[in-house]
Amino acid sequence: MRIGVVSNAYHPDIGGVETHVKRLCAGLVAAGDDVEVITQHSVQSVENIDGVVVRRFPLTVPAGNYRLSVPLWRWLRAHAGEYDVLHAHSYHALAALCAALGNRSPLVFTPHYHGTGHTRFRAALHPLYRPLGRAVMNRASAVVCVTSAERELVLRDFPEVGSRAVVIPNGTDPRPAATRRPATGKTRRILCVGRLEQYKRVDRVIRAMTRLGPEHRLDVVGTGPSADRLRQLAAGLGLAGRVVFHGRLDDAAFESCVAQASAAVSASAHEAFGMSVADALAAGLPTVATPIPAHREVAGLAGDSAWLRFADPEDETALAAALEAAAAAGRTRPAILPTWDDVVGATRNIYAAVAHRTTPVGAVAR
């Protein structure tokens, strides 16, 4: 099939949605599909990245959280019919609206839905945006959620979606087990991966580091609007040498970080899935996470053998204690979680149903 994937941003940009889209596209190409990513950027370009044609359209509105490319919308109006299926990503970005309006091509929508905005201002705007979001939901032949928790949020706010909402959990990349226990007195590295935004609450993890011994180090991987503030916080707390900001890493450098880590943490307040938690468990890393519904669902997928502790980031003492226990625990057997091959197979079944109008889309995939 010829698939047009519409995303607010794409590799090498970093984020949970960007990672999801990149891995999905790689799997679709490996399965023999013709894949084009339609996205937006400060500079227009067309390039081939690992078999995926990436079309970047210039931004008309460059505002960080409300980016919009009118040329992208015009492209889709003129060319959407050339794809067997359009697959739009992220309710929280305007690119999905561009995919839904001005064409009648079969549309699959993965909302990565959090049910609110990530700042007080964006949360206030969220109800005002809902009619536009509803237009995307109603236009989609299938709405793919990454957890049952996300599906419940979607149906709470958009009950008319009904049986068109299906669940396909995100995948992981299995890694070989590494059972070496960190040596006493040696550096114990705690890995924190994700876009640096306020709702990720990396600041709470940094504050908890002040309660841990000097052998503990925090490796922060990712970029985002909170990066400068977080660096200033770490420096102000006297942690400049123990909190290392890596920014964006290529695959080899990231794998090196994972291999050297003793534990992982996610203090995020909102997630549709919790990809950093799933990837850490798949690597056998003891992990500390917030007890939000998405993280609890990942825990259920991983099973009892995974080392996962829930902690409230607002309780600095409890978070620090959980981090210390995780860093001392040693690697476990990698959790068996859905793979990206599983995701690609289930998604291609949705594409086939939507493109060829075979059976109604309505099952919950696992």
C-alpha positions as CSV (number, residue, x, y, z in Angstrom):
1,M,0.0,0.0,0.0
2,R,1.0,3.6,-0.4
3,I,0.7,5.3,3.0
4,G,0.9,9.0,3.8
5,V,1.9,9.6,7.4
6,V,1.0,13.1,8.7
7,S,3.0,14.3,11.8
8,N,3.7,17.5,13.5
9,A,7.5,16.7,13.4
10,Y,9.7,13.8,12.4
11,H,13.2,12.4,13.0
12,P,15.7,13.8,14.0
13,D,13.3,15.7,16.2
14,I,12.8,14.0,19.5
15,G,9.6,13.1,21.3
16,G,7.3,10.2,22.0
17,V,5.2,10.8,18.9
18,E,8.3,11.3,16.8
19,T,9.7,8.0,18.0
20,H,6.4,6.2,17.4
21,V,6.1,7.5,13.9
22,K,9.7,6.8,13.0
23,R,9.5,3.1,14.2
24,L,6.1,2.6,12.6
25,C,7.4,3.9,9.3
26,A,10.5,1.8,9.4
27,G,8.4,-1.3,9.9
28,L,6.0,-0.4,7.1
29,V,8.9,0.0,4.7
30,A,10.3,-3.3,5.8
31,A,6.9,-4.9,5.1
32,G,7.0,-3.6,1.6
33,D,4.8,-0.5,1.8
34,D,5.5,2.8,0.0
35,V,5.6,5.3,2.9
36,E,5.8,9.1,2.8
37,V,5.9,11.4,5.8
38,I,4.2,14.7,5.4
39,T,5.4,17.1,8.1
40,Q,6.4,20.7,8.9
41,H,9.7,22.4,9.6
42,S,11.3,25.7,9.5
43,V,12.9,24.9,6.1
44,Q,11.2,23.1,3.2
45,S,12.8,20.0,2.0
46,V,12.2,16.5,0.5
47,E,14.6,13.7,1.4
48,N,14.7,9.9,1.6
49,I,15.5,8.6,5.1
50,D,16.0,4.9,5.3
51,G,13.5,4.3,2.5
52,V,10.9,6.8,3.9
53,V,10.2,9.8,1.7
54,V,10.0,12.8,4.1
55,R,8.3,15.9,2.8
56,R,8.8,18.9,5.1
57,F,6.7,22.0,4.5
58,P,7.6,25.5,5.8
59,L,5.8,26.8,8.8
60,T,3.2,29.6,8.4
61,V,2.8,29.8,12.2
62,P,6.1,28.9,13.9
63,A,4.7,29.1,17.5
64,G,6.2,26.2,19.5
65,N,2.9,24.6,20.6
66,Y,0.7,25.7,17.8
67,R,2.8,25.2,14.7
68,L,0.9,25.3,11.4
69,S,2.0,25.0,7.8
70,V,-0.5,26.2,5.2
71,P,1.6,24.7,2.4
72,L,1.3,21.3,4.1
73,W,-2.5,21.6,4.0
74,R,-2.5,22.7,0.4
75,W,-0.3,19.7,-0.5
76,L,-2.8,17.3,1.1
77,R,-5.7,18.9,-0.6
78,A,-4.0,18.4,-4.0
79,H,-2.3,15.0,-3.4
80,A,-4.1,13.1,-0.6
81,G,-5.9,11.0,-3.2
82,E,-2.5,9.5,-4.3
83,Y,-2.3,7.6,-1.0
84,D,-4.3,4.5,-0.2
85,V,-4.5,5.7,3.4
86,L,-3.6,8.8,5.3
87,H,-2.4,8.2,8.9
88,A,-2.4,11.3,11.0
89,H,-0.8,11.6,14.5
90,S,-1.4,13.7,17.6
91,Y,-4.6,15.4,18.7
92,H,-2.4,18.0,20.3
93,A,-0.9,19.3,17.0
94,L,-2.6,21.1,14.1
95,A,-1.0,18.9,11.4
96,A,-3.7,16.3,12.1
97,L,-6.4,18.9,11.3
98,C,-4.8,19.6,8.0
99,A,-5.0,15.8,7.2
100,A,-8.7,15.7,8.0
101,L,-9.9,18.8,6.1
102,G,-10.1,19.3,2.4
103,N,-9.9,15.7,1.2
104,R,-11.8,12.5,1.4
105,S,-9.0,10.0,1.5
106,P,-9.3,7.1,4.0
107,L,-8.0,8.4,7.3
108,V,-6.6,6.6,10.3
109,F,-6.0,8.8,13.4
110,T,-3.6,8.1,16.3
111,P,-4.4,10.9,18.8
112,H,-1.8,10.2,21.5
113,Y,-4.5,11.8,23.6
114,H,-3.8,13.2,27.1
115,G,-7.3,14.8,27.7
116,T,-5.8,18.2,28.7
117,G,-3.2,20.7,27.8
118,H,0.3,20.6,29.4
119,T,0.3,24.1,30.9
120,R,-2.4,26.2,32.6
121,F,-2.9,28.3,29.4
122,R,-3.0,25.2,27.1
123,A,-5.4,23.5,29.5
124,A,-7.7,26.5,29.3
125,L,-7.6,26.4,25.5
126,H,-8.3,22.6,25.4
127,P,-12.1,22.9,25.6
128,L,-12.1,25.6,22.9
129,Y,-10.1,23.4,20.5
130,R,-12.5,20.4,21.1
131,P,-14.8,21.2,18.1
132,L,-11.8,21.1,15.8
133,G,-10.5,17.9,17.5
134,R,-14.0,16.4,17.1
135,A,-13.8,17.1,13.4
136,V,-10.7,15.0,13.1
137,M,-12.2,12.2,15.3
138,N,-15.4,12.1,13.2
139,R,-13.5,12.2,9.9
140,A,-11.3,9.1,10.9
141,S,-12.4,5.7,9.8
142,A,-10.3,4.3,12.7
143,V,-9.0,5.9,15.8
144,V,-5.9,4.0,17.1
145,C,-5.2,4.4,20.8
146,V,-2.0,3.1,22.4
147,T,-3.5,2.0,25.7
148,S,-7.0,1.2,27.0
149,A,-6.5,4.2,29.4
150,E,-6.1,6.5,26.4
151,R,-9.2,4.9,24.7
152,E,-11.2,5.6,27.8
153,L,-10.2,9.2,27.7
154,V,-11.1,9.5,24.0
155,L,-14.5,7.9,24.6
156,R,-15.1,10.1,27.6
157,D,-14.6,13.3,25.5
158,F,-15.8,11.9,22.1
159,P,-18.3,9.1,22.8
160,E,-19.4,9.2,19.1
161,V,-16.2,7.6,18.1
162,G,-17.5,4.3,19.6
163,S,-16.3,1.1,18.1
164,R,-14.0,3.0,15.7
165,A,-11.6,3.4,18.6
166,V,-9.1,0.4,18.8
167,V,-6.1,-0.3,21.0
168,I,-2.7,-1.1,19.6
169,P,0.0,-0.8,22.3
170,N,3.3,0.8,21.3
171,G,6.2,-1.5,20.6
172,T,9.6,-1.9,22.1
173,D,12.9,-3.0,20.7
174,P,14.1,-6.1,22.6
175,R,17.6,-5.9,24.0
176,P,19.9,-8.6,25.3
177,A,19.8,-9.1,29.1
178,A,22.6,-7.4,31.0
179,T,22.6,-8.8,34.6
180,R,25.8,-7.2,35.9
181,R,25.0,-5.6,39.3
182,P,26.5,-2.1,39.8
183,A,29.6,-2.4,42.0
184,T,29.3,-0.8,45.5
185,G,30.8,2.7,45.5
186,K,30.7,3.0,41.8
187,T,28.7,5.5,39.9
188,R,25.0,4.5,39.6
189,R,23.5,6.2,36.5
190,I,19.7,6.9,36.4
191,L,18.3,7.5,32.9
192,C,15.5,10.0,32.3
193,V,14.4,10.1,28.6
194,G,11.8,12.4,27.0
195,R,10.9,15.8,25.7
196,L,11.8,18.5,28.2
197,E,8.4,20.0,29.0
198,Q,6.9,21.1,32.2
199,Y,4.4,18.2,32.4
200,K,7.3,15.7,32.3
201,R,8.3,16.9,35.8
202,V,12.0,16.3,35.3
203,D,12.5,19.1,37.8
204,R,11.1,16.8,40.5
205,V,13.7,14.1,39.6
206,I,16.5,16.7,39.8
207,R,15.3,17.8,43.2
208,A,15.2,14.2,44.4
209,M,18.8,13.8,43.4
210,T,19.8,16.1,46.3
211,R,18.7,13.4,48.7
212,L,20.9,10.7,47.0
213,G,24.5,10.0,47.6
214,P,27.3,11.4,45.4
215,E,27.6,8.1,43.6
216,H,24.3,8.7,41.9
217,R,24.2,10.5,38.5
218,L,21.2,11.5,36.4
219,D,21.5,11.3,32.6
220,V,18.8,13.4,31.0
221,V,18.2,12.6,27.3
222,G,16.0,14.9,25.2
223,T,15.4,18.5,24.2
224,G,12.5,20.9,24.7
225,P,11.4,24.3,26.0
226,S,12.2,23.5,29.6
227,A,15.9,22.6,29.0
228,D,17.4,25.9,30.0
229,R,15.3,26.2,33.2
230,L,16.3,22.6,34.2
231,R,20.0,23.3,33.7
232,Q,19.7,26.4,35.9
233,L,17.9,24.3,38.5
234,A,20.6,21.6,38.6
235,A,23.3,24.2,38.8
236,G,21.5,26.1,41.6
237,L,21.2,22.9,43.6
238,G,24.9,22.2,43.3
239,L,24.2,19.2,41.0
240,A,25.9,20.4,37.8
241,G,28.4,17.5,37.8
242,R,25.8,14.9,38.8
243,V,23.0,15.9,36.4
244,V,24.2,15.6,32.8
245,F,22.0,16.9,29.9
246,H,22.8,15.0,26.7
247,G,20.3,16.7,24.5
248,R,19.5,14.7,21.3
249,L,21.5,11.5,20.8
250,D,21.9,9.3,17.8
251,D,21.0,5.6,18.1
252,A,24.5,4.5,19.0
253,A,25.0,7.1,21.7
254,F,21.6,6.4,23.2
255,E,22.3,2.6,23.3
256,S,25.5,3.4,25.2
257,C,23.5,5.4,27.7
258,V,21.1,2.5,28.2
259,A,23.9,0.0,28.5
260,Q,25.6,2.1,31.3
261,A,22.4,2.9,33.2
262,S,21.6,1.3,36.5
263,A,17.9,2.5,36.5
264,A,15.4,4.6,34.7
265,V,12.7,7.1,35.7
266,S,9.7,8.8,34.3
267,A,8.0,11.5,36.4
268,S,5.5,12.5,33.7
269,A,2.0,13.7,34.7
270,H,0.4,12.8,31.4
271,E,1.1,10.0,28.9
272,A,-0.9,8.1,26.3
273,F,1.4,5.1,26.7
274,G,4.8,5.8,28.5
275,M,7.3,4.7,25.9
276,S,10.3,5.5,28.0
277,V,9.0,3.2,30.7
278,A,8.3,0.4,28.3
279,D,11.8,0.7,26.6
280,A,13.5,0.7,30.0
281,L,11.7,-2.4,31.2
282,A,12.5,-4.1,27.8
283,A,16.1,-3.4,28.5
284,G,15.9,-4.9,32.0
285,L,16.3,-1.6,33.8
286,P,14.7,-1.2,37.2
287,T,12.3,1.7,36.7
288,V,10.6,4.3,38.8
289,A,7.4,5.9,37.3
290,T,4.4,8.0,38.2
291,P,1.3,5.9,39.0
292,I,-0.7,7.3,36.1
293,P,-3.1,5.0,34.2
294,A,-0.9,4.6,31.1
295,H,2.1,3.6,33.3
296,R,0.0,1.1,35.2
297,E,-1.1,-0.4,31.9
298,V,2.5,-0.8,30.7
299,A,3.2,-2.5,34.1
300,G,0.4,-4.9,33.3
301,L,1.9,-5.7,29.9
302,A,5.3,-6.2,31.4
303,G,4.1,-8.6,34.1
304,D,5.3,-9.3,37.6
305,S,8.9,-10.1,36.6
306,A,9.6,-6.5,35.7
307,W,11.2,-4.3,38.4
308,L,8.9,-1.3,38.5
309,R,8.0,1.0,41.4
310,F,5.5,3.8,41.4
311,A,6.3,7.0,43.2
312,D,4.6,10.4,43.5
313,P,7.1,13.1,42.2
314,E,5.5,15.6,44.5
315,D,6.8,13.5,47.5
316,E,10.5,14.2,47.1
317,T,11.5,11.8,49.9
318,A,9.5,8.9,48.5
319,L,10.8,9.6,44.9
320,A,14.4,9.7,46.1
321,A,13.9,6.4,48.1
322,A,12.5,4.7,45.0
323,L,15.3,5.9,42.8
324,E,17.9,4.7,45.3
325,A,16.3,1.3,45.5
326,A,16.1,1.0,41.7
327,A,19.7,2.0,41.2
328,A,20.9,-0.6,43.7
329,A,18.6,-3.4,42.5
330,G,20.7,-4.6,39.5
331,R,19.4,-5.5,36.0
332,T,16.6,-7.9,35.6
333,R,15.5,-10.2,32.8
334,P,14.1,-7.9,30.0
335,A,10.4,-7.7,30.1
336,I,8.5,-9.3,27.2
337,L,6.4,-6.5,25.7
338,P,4.8,-6.0,22.3
339,T,7.3,-5.4,19.6
340,W,7.2,-2.9,16.8
341,D,6.7,-5.8,14.4
342,D,3.5,-6.5,16.4
343,V,2.5,-2.8,16.0
344,V,3.2,-2.8,12.3
345,G,1.2,-6.0,11.7
346,A,-1.9,-4.7,13.6
347,T,-1.7,-1.3,12.0
348,R,-1.5,-2.8,8.5
349,N,-4.7,-4.7,9.3
350,I,-6.4,-1.5,10.1
351,Y,-5.1,0.1,6.9
352,A,-6.5,-2.8,4.9
353,A,-9.9,-2.6,6.5
354,V,-10.0,1.2,6.0
355,A,-8.7,1.3,2.4
356,H,-10.7,-1.6,1.1
357,R,-13.7,-1.2,3.3
358,T,-13.7,-4.9,4.3
359,T,-14.9,-5.5,7.8
360,P,-15.9,-2.8,10.3
361,V,-13.0,-1.5,12.5
362,G,-14.0,-2.2,16.1
363,A,-11.8,-4.9,17.8
364,V,-9.4,-4.1,20.6
365,A,-6.0,-5.4,19.5
366,R,-3.5,-6.8,21.9
